[in-house]
Amino acid sequence: MESSSTGTGTGGARRQATRQKLYEAAVTLIAEQGFSATTVDEIAERAGVAKGTVYYNFASKTELFEELLRHGVGLLTASLRTAAQETEARGGSRIEALDAMIRAGLVFIDRYPAFTQLYVAELWRTNRAWQSTLMVVRQEAVAVVETVLREGVERGELSTEIDVPLTAAAMVGMVLVAALDWQAFQSERSLDDVHSALSLLLRGRVSGSR
């Protein structure tokens, strides 16, 4: 999973690259065998680093996974925000922005399927040490969609009757679940095909009305 360097100079870039390897190793292993069954030794071996390197970057396996969630959902949030901003810059409507965000979400999930599976699974668990962090980063992603929905209502593009928070959560959930279903059971379909189907839902054309 890609990320920009948070450090400065060669040392910062090197550390970020190492953390990147650890994120990728952790997400793959945990998706394969679960959090409890995954050991720090396995993460280090998969990442191609010494065990001590894991603890140099993260205090524990739990902290590593918590930071992985922050990192992954942060990338998703940034991609949604960029899609909305680019639509705004070219003079597009808020409906077009929402449609662009659906596509951005699908692209993200297609690129990071293992992370998406973990994220969706963790949303429904309540006994995790990172639950509060997960709720915060989840709200950050949903808030991007809420902003565009509110703008659509203010501009008269969307009905004033919509429940903005619930609709935003429903849209994010729709993209996550539809994309996972696509990858697991309908992998022969293209991203464009899946996007077109979800776009019809967004535009209220499922009933056949135009």
N, C-alpha and C positions, 0 to 999 in steps of 0.2 A: 504494500500500500504506500503510495507516494506521499511525501510531505516536504515542505520547505524547511530549510535548516533554521533552528531557533538559536543557534550559537553563532559566533563570529569567528572568522579565520579558519585555518585548516583543522584545528582541534575541534571546533564546533561542528564543522561539516562531517568530520570523522565520527564523532559521537552520534550525530543524527543518523548517519548511515548504519551504525551498529544497532541503534534502537530500531531502525527500519527492519533490519534482519530479524531482530527479536520479535517484533510485531508479526511479521510474516510467518515465522516459525510457530509462534504461539497460536495464532488464529488457525493455522492448518492442523496442528496437533489437537487442539481443543475441539475443533469441529469433528475430527476423526474419532476421538476417544473420550471426550468430556473433560471438564476442568479438573475434577478430583483425581482422575487417572493419569493426568499429564504431570510429569515431574520437571523440575528445573533442569535436571541433567539432560532430559530429552529435548527441551527447548534449546539449550546451549548446543547440543550435538546437531540438531536440525539447522540452527543458525550458523554453525561452523565457528563458534567462539568458545572460550573457556567458561566453565561454570561461574567463576568469579566475576566475569564480565557482566553476567546477568545481574548479580547483586551490586555491581558498581553502578549500573544504570537504574535499577529498581530495587527497593528494599525487600520485596518479596514477590512470589508468584501472583498473589492477589493484587498487589500494586501494579504489576505488569499488565494484568488483564484489565484493571480499571483504566489505566492509561490507554490501553488498546481501544477500549470503548470510546473514550474521549476522542482519540485520534480518528477512528473510523467514522463516527457520527459527525465529527467536525468536517471531514472531507465531504460527506453527504450534504451537510448544511451549506457548505461553501458552493457546491455545485448547483444546488437549488437557487441560492441567492444570485449566483452569476447568470443563470438562465433567465431569472426575472429581470435583472438589470440590463442584460443584452436586449431583451424584448422591449423594455422601456426606451432604451437608447435609439432603437429603430422606429419608434412611434407605434408599437404594437399595443393592442388592448390588454386588459388584465386577464381576459379569457385566454388570449394567446400566450400570456406569461405563464398561466397555470398549465397550459398544454406543454409549453417548453420545459416546465419544471417536472412534469410527468416523464417526459423523455429523458431529462437529465437524471432522474431517479432510476430509470430503467438502465441507462448506460452505466451508472455507478454500480448497480446490483449485478449487472452482467460482468463487470470487471472484478468485483469483489464478492463472489457468491458465498464463500465460506464465512466471511465476516457477517454478511447479511443474515445467514442462517443462525449464527451465534446471537446476533443482536435481537432478532425476533424471538428466539428461544428465551433469552434472558429477560425480555420485557414481562414475561408471565411468571417469573419466579419472584418470590417476596422475601426469601431468607438469605439473600446474598449480601456480602459486606459492601458491595459496590452499588446497591440498589438506589441509594440517594443520588449518586453520581449519574447513574443511568437515566433517572427521571429528569435530571437537569439537562443533560445533553439531548434527550428525546424532545424536551420542550423547546430547546433552541431550534431544532429542525422544524418542528410543527409551527413555531412562531413565524418562520419565514413565509410559510403558506398562509398563515393567518393575516399577515400584513397585506399580501396581494389580494386576498378575499375582501378585506375591509376596504381597500382602495377600489375594488370592483363595485362594492355596494355604494360607496361615496360617489362614484362616477355614473351610477345608474346602469351599469353593465350587469349587475347581479341583483337578485331580489333582496329587499330589506328584511324579508322573513327568514333568511337563512341563519342558522346558528353557527357563527363563524368558528369558535373553538372546536366544536364537534365536527363540523365539515372539514376543517383543516386536518384534524386527526384521522378522519375517515379517508381523506385523499391520500395521506401518507401511508396509512394501513393498506389501502387498495393497491397502491403501487408495490409495496413490499410483498404482500401475499400473492398478488397476481404474477409478479416476477419470479418468485420462488416456485409457484405452480408451473409456470412456463418452463423453467430450467429442469424441474424434476419430472414433469409429465408431458410437456409439449415442446421439447427441445428442438423439434424440427421447424418450429415457427421462427421467423426472423424478428429482430427487435422492432423493425418498422411495422410488422404485422401486429405485434402486441401493443405497440404504441397507438396504432390506429384504432384498435378495439377499445382501449381505455379513453382515447380522445372522444369517441362516441358517447361514452358514459358522461364525461365532463360536459359535453355540449347538450346533454339531455335528449339524445336522439334514439335511445333504446326503444322507446315506445313506437317509433316509426314516424312520429311527427317531425316536421321540419321547422 
